[in-house]
């Protein structure tokens, strides 16, 4: 992180002679998310096991104030350098006040607008995960609980878009540094993710989500696990009297290899579809998966240390609980009004279904989540770059 800060400082040093001004942002998030999966369990002796998901509650609040420098290279190109802090309180958690300061936020951002609706953004450092525009990560790559407990990316993010025709991004998230004598269980981990959508014909688009995950070594584990995922899909977004309609159909293909297991690589895969429709801030969405268990190494361990969610932070439904292809389904009804440009509310209920696995106590109904969230983000109120005007002379419209 010190090296990243040094590079960012040097990049901005040459710009300081230009117009600059104080810059800031404040983010606030409140979340109550109750997971009810008590009926999906099996008992061995006096112990209960939750093969699908265990019942628990996320109830917390997060404040992320940021301050820094804004440099306007041109009216269409802005540079930002910000530093902030992630202050997080998990309700009911007994921690001292200083323990609420979880992580320093420190990043460089450049945003440039070009003609014909082209836009380029880049981030480097430790910055909020919400800057990622891709929605395809949630579910196959990581679930909402992971995003809530690990809200920042540590690395780089590059985004490019052209009006509604194209949206693409790629990011490197360095999730773990190899441990030492004081943290011998900490593994080196990093993930490359990408998400995008290309509107190629009318209401039809090609979309993709990809993840390359390197689950590497620690002082107590001389093993590496590779877990790569690719989710291509066709997207249809017709114009209707509803505020939004979105239908997706595609596949999830993975490559996974536990290098010390002696087994060859495995290629779990399956069918993935999503349907949603919204009107007056109310959205009904359904996600469906049919295929192999996408978490074949979930219950594995090396040197007595289990992989579990450290290797697979995706939605629990992809752990299908069966040795043959089977299905899982998530039905969500949400109310998400945008009260102001900087204030939004999120109220939702998600019901989980899956192909029964009686031997593990998992039936057709797997459980449900109830969520209430509130987000404050002052970023839309900050100065934003403007698209350049078209030149009348030919040959210079870049």
C-alpha positions in Angstrom: 0.0 0.0 0.0 2.9 2.4 0.7 4.2 1.8 -2.9 0.8 2.5 -4.3 0.6 5.8 -2.3 4.1 6.8 -3.6 3.1 6.1 -7.2 -0.1 8.1 -6.9 1.7 11.0 -5.3 4.3 11.1 -8.2 1.5 10.9 -10.8 -0.2 14.0 -9.3 2.9 16.0 -8.6 3.1 17.2 -12.2 -0.5 18.4 -12.1 -0.4 20.5 -9.0 0.5 23.6 -11.0 -2.9 23.5 -12.6 -6.2 24.4 -11.1 -7.0 22.3 -8.0 -9.5 22.3 -5.2 -10.5 20.6 -2.1 -12.5 17.4 -2.7 -14.5 15.2 -0.5 -17.2 12.5 -0.3 -19.2 10.9 2.6 -20.7 7.5 2.4 -23.1 6.0 5.0 -24.6 2.5 4.9 -27.1 0.8 7.2 -27.9 -2.8 6.8 -30.2 -5.3 8.6 -30.2 -8.7 6.9 -31.7 -11.7 8.6 -30.9 -15.2 7.2 -33.4 -17.8 8.2 -32.3 -21.3 7.3 -33.1 -23.3 10.5 -35.2 -25.8 8.7 -32.3 -26.8 6.4 -30.0 -28.8 8.6 -29.1 -32.3 9.7 -28.1 -33.6 13.1 -25.3 -36.0 14.1 -25.5 -36.8 17.8 -26.0 -33.6 19.6 -24.4 -31.4 16.8 -26.4 -29.6 14.1 -25.0 -28.9 10.6 -26.2 -26.5 8.0 -25.2 -27.8 4.6 -26.8 -24.9 2.7 -26.6 -21.8 4.9 -26.7 -21.2 8.6 -29.1 -18.9 10.3 -27.6 -15.6 11.4 -28.2 -11.8 11.2 -26.1 -9.1 9.7 -26.9 -5.8 11.5 -24.5 -3.0 11.1 -23.7 0.6 10.1 -20.7 1.9 8.1 -19.4 5.5 7.7 -16.8 6.3 5.1 -15.7 10.0 5.1 -13.2 10.9 2.4 -11.2 14.1 1.7 -8.6 14.9 -0.9 -7.6 16.9 -3.9 -9.5 17.5 -7.2 -7.4 18.5 -10.2 -9.2 19.6 -13.4 -6.8 18.9 -16.2 -9.5 20.0 -18.6 -13.3 20.4 -18.3 -13.5 16.8 -19.5 -10.7 15.2 -17.5 -10.7 15.1 -13.7 -8.1 13.7 -11.4 -8.8 12.9 -7.7 -6.6 11.8 -4.9 -8.5 10.9 -1.7 -7.9 9.5 1.7 -10.6 8.3 4.1 -11.5 5.8 6.7 -13.9 2.9 7.0 -15.7 3.2 10.3 -17.8 0.0 10.9 -20.1 -1.0 13.8 -21.6 -4.4 13.9 -24.6 -4.1 16.2 -24.2 -6.1 19.4 -20.5 -6.5 18.9 -18.5 -5.6 22.0 -15.5 -3.7 20.7 -13.7 -0.6 22.0 -14.3 2.6 20.1 -10.9 2.6 18.3 -11.8 -0.9 17.1 -14.5 0.6 14.9 -11.9 2.1 12.6 -11.5 -0.9 10.3 -9.5 0.3 7.2 -7.8 3.3 5.7 -9.2 4.2 2.2 -6.5 5.7 -0.1 -6.9 5.9 -3.8 -6.3 7.8 -7.1 -9.0 8.3 -9.6 -9.1 9.7 -13.1 -12.3 10.2 -15.1 -12.4 11.3 -18.7 -15.3 12.0 -21.0 -14.9 12.0 -24.8 -17.2 12.7 -27.7 -19.8 10.2 -28.9 -20.6 9.3 -25.3 -17.3 7.6 -24.5 -16.2 7.5 -20.9 -13.1 6.2 -19.2 -12.5 5.7 -15.4 -9.6 4.3 -13.5 -8.9 3.7 -9.8 -5.8 2.6 -8.0 -5.3 2.0 -4.3 -7.8 0.9 -1.7 -11.2 2.2 -2.7 -14.9 1.3 -2.2 -16.2 -1.8 -4.0 -19.3 0.1 -5.1 -17.3 1.8 -7.8 -17.6 -1.4 -9.8 -20.6 -1.2 -12.1 -21.0 -4.9 -12.8 -24.0 -6.6 -11.3 -23.1 -10.1 -12.5 -20.6 -10.6 -9.6 -23.4 -11.0 -7.0 -24.2 -14.7 -6.8 -21.6 -16.6 -9.0 -18.5 -14.7 -7.7 -19.5 -13.5 -4.2 -22.7 -13.0 -2.3 -24.0 -9.8 -0.7 -22.7 -10.8 2.8 -19.1 -10.9 1.4 -19.6 -7.5 -0.2 -20.9 -6.1 3.1 -18.1 -7.4 5.2 -15.3 -6.7 2.7 -16.5 -3.4 1.1 -13.2 -2.2 -0.4 -11.0 -3.4 -3.3 -7.3 -3.3 -2.9 -5.7 -2.9 -6.3 -6.8 -1.3 -9.6 -10.1 -0.9 -11.5 -10.5 0.3 -15.1 -13.9 1.0 -16.6 -14.9 2.0 -20.2 -18.4 2.7 -21.6 -20.0 4.1 -24.8 -23.5 5.5 -24.0 -25.8 2.5 -23.7 -24.0 0.5 -26.3 -21.0 -0.8 -24.3 -20.0 -1.2 -20.7 -16.8 -3.0 -19.7 -14.6 -3.2 -16.6 -11.7 -5.2 -15.2 -10.3 -5.1 -11.7 -7.5 -6.6 -9.7 -8.4 -7.2 -6.0 -5.4 -8.3 -3.8 -7.4 -10.0 -1.0 -4.6 -11.4 1.1 -0.9 -11.0 1.7 1.1 -14.1 2.7 1.2 -14.5 6.4 4.2 -14.3 8.8 5.1 -15.7 12.3 2.3 -13.6 13.8 -0.4 -14.7 11.3 0.7 -18.2 10.0 -2.8 -19.0 8.6 -3.0 -16.0 6.3 -2.8 -17.0 2.7 -1.8 -15.0 -0.3 -4.9 -14.4 -2.4 -5.8 -12.3 -5.3 -8.7 -12.2 -7.8 -9.1 -10.6 -11.2 -12.7 -9.9 -12.1 -14.4 -8.5 -15.2 -18.0 -7.6 -16.1 -19.6 -6.0 -19.1 -22.4 -5.7 -21.6 -22.4 -5.0 -25.4 -25.7 -4.1 -27.0 -25.3 -5.6 -30.4 -28.8 -5.5 -31.9 -31.8 -3.5 -30.6 -32.9 -4.7 -27.2 -30.4 -7.6 -27.2 -27.0 -7.6 -25.6 -24.1 -9.9 -24.9 -23.0 -9.9 -21.3 -20.2 -11.5 -19.4 -18.8 -11.9 -15.9 -15.4 -13.5 -15.3 -13.3 -14.3 -12.2 -9.7 -15.6 -11.9 -9.0 -16.5 -8.3 -5.6 -17.5 -7.0 -5.9 -19.1 -3.5 -2.2 -19.4 -2.7 0.2 -20.3 0.1 0.7 -19.4 3.7 3.5 -20.2 6.1 1.5 -23.3 7.2 0.1 -24.3 3.8 2.3 -25.0 0.8 -0.6 -25.4 -1.5 -2.3 -23.4 -4.2 -5.9 -23.7 -5.4 -7.1 -22.2 -8.7 -10.7 -21.3 -9.1 -11.7 -19.6 -12.4 -15.2 -18.8 -13.6 -16.7 -17.4 -16.8 -20.4 -16.5 -17.2 -21.4 -15.5 -20.7 -25.1 -14.7 -21.3 -27.6 -13.2 -23.7 -29.6 -10.3 -22.3 -33.0 -9.0 -23.5 -34.2 -5.6 -22.2 -37.4 -4.7 -24.2 -39.1 -1.4 -23.9 -42.5 -1.8 -22.1 -44.8 0.1 -19.9 -42.9 -1.2 -17.0 -39.9 0.8 -15.7 -37.6 -2.2 -16.3 -37.6 -5.7 -17.8 -34.5 -7.7 -18.0 -34.1 -11.4 -19.1 -30.8 -13.2 -19.1 -29.8 -16.7 -20.2 -26.3 -18.1 -20.2 -24.0 -20.6 -18.7 -21.4 -20.7 -15.9 -18.2 -22.5 -16.7 -15.4 -23.1 -14.2 -11.9 -24.4 -14.1 -10.7 -25.6 -10.6 -7.5 -27.3 -9.5 -6.2 -28.2 -6.1 -2.6 -28.6 -6.9 -1.6 -30.8 -4.0 -4.5 -33.1 -4.2 -3.0 -35.3 -6.9 -6.3 -35.0 -8.9 -6.4 -33.4 -12.3 -8.4 -30.2 -12.9 -12.2 -30.3 -12.7 -14.7 -28.3 -14.8 -18.0 -27.8 -13.0 -20.6 -26.0 -15.1 -24.2 -25.3 -15.5 -27.1 -23.2 -16.9 -27.7 -19.7 -15.4 -30.8 -17.5 -16.0 -32.2 -14.4 -14.5 -35.5 -12.6 -14.9 -36.6 -9.2 -13.4 -39.4 -6.7 -13.9 -39.9 -3.4 -12.0 -42.5 -0.7 -11.7 -42.8 2.2 -9.2 -39.6 1.2 -7.4 -40.9 -2.4 -6.8 -38.9 -5.2 -8.5 -39.6 -8.9 -8.7 -36.5 -10.8 -9.7 -35.7 -14.5 -10.0 -32.4 -16.3 -10.5 -32.1 -20.0 -11.5 -29.2 -22.3 -11.7 -29.1 -25.9 -12.9 -25.9 -27.9 -13.2 -22.9 -29.3 -11.3 -21.8 -28.4 -7.8 -19.7 -25.2 -8.4 -18.0 -25.7 -5.0 -16.4 -29.1 -5.2 -13.6 -28.3 -2.8 -15.8 -26.6 -0.2 -15.4 -29.3 2.5 -11.8 -30.0 1.6 -8.8 -28.9 3.7 -5.0 -28.8 3.6 -2.8 -29.3 6.6 -6.0 -29.4 8.7 -7.2 -26.0 7.5 -10.6 -26.1 5.7 -11.2 -24.1 2.5 -14.9 -23.2 3.0 -15.9 -19.6 2.3 -12.3 -18.5 2.0 -12.2 -20.3 -1.3 -15.9 -19.9 -2.2 -17.6 -16.7 -1.1 -20.3 -17.1 -3.8 -24.0 -17.6 -3.0 -24.6 -20.9 -1.1 -27.0 -22.2 -3.7 -24.1 -23.1 -6.0 -23.1 -25.7 -3.4 -25.8 -28.0 -4.8 -25.4 -30.7 -2.2 -25.8 -33.5 -4.7 -23.3 -35.6 -6.8 -25.4 -35.2 -9.9 -26.5 -32.0 -11.6 -29.3 -30.3 -9.7 -31.0 -26.9 -9.4 -31.2 -23.9 -7.1 -33.5 -20.8 -7.3 -33.7 -17.4 -5.6 -36.9 -15.3 -5.7 -36.6 -11.7 -4.6 -39.2 -9.0 -4.1 -37.7 -5.6 -3.4 -38.7 -2.0 -2.9 -35.8 0.4 -3.7 -36.9 4.0 -4.0 -34.3 6.7 -4.7 -35.4 9.4 -2.2 -32.8 11.8 -3.5 -29.7 11.7 -5.8 -27.6 11.0 -2.7 -30.1 8.9 -0.7 -31.6 5.5 -1.4 -33.6 2.9 0.5 -33.6 -0.9 0.0 -36.3 -3.3 1.4 -36.3 -6.8 0.1 -37.2 -10.4 0.8 -35.4 -13.4 -0.9 -36.8 -16.9 -0.8 -34.4 -19.8 -1.5 -35.4 -23.0 -3.2 -33.4 -26.0 -4.3 -33.5 -29.7 -5.4 -34.1 -31.7 -2.2 -31.2 -33.5 -0.6 -32.9 -35.6 2.1 -29.7 -37.2 3.4 -28.5 -33.7 4.4 -31.8 -32.4 5.7 -32.2 -30.0 2.7 -35.7 -29.8 1.3 -37.3 -27.9 -1.6 -37.6 -24.8 0.6 -34.1 -23.8 1.8 -34.9 -20.6 3.7 -35.3 -16.9 3.3 -33.6 -13.5 3.8 -35.2 -10.3 5.0 -33.2 -7.1 4.2 -33.5 -3.4 5.1 -30.8 -1.1 3.9 -30.2 2.7 3.7 -27.4 4.3 1.7 -26.1 7.9 1.7 -23.5 8.7 -1.0 -22.6 12.4 -1.7 -20.6 11.5 -4.8 -23.4 12.6 -7.3 -23.3 16.1 -5.7 -19.5 16.5 -6.4 -18.2 18.2 -9.5 -18.3 15.9 -12.5 -16.4 16.2 -15.9 -18.4 17.4 -18.9 -18.3 15.9 -22.4 -16.2 18.0 -24.8 -17.9 20.1 -27.5 -17.7 18.9 -31.1 -15.3 20.8 -33.2 -16.5 22.2 -36.5 -13.2 21.5 -38.3 -12.9 18.0 -39.8 -10.2 15.6 -38.7 -10.0 16.6 -35.0 -13.1 15.0 -33.5 -11.4 12.4 -31.3 
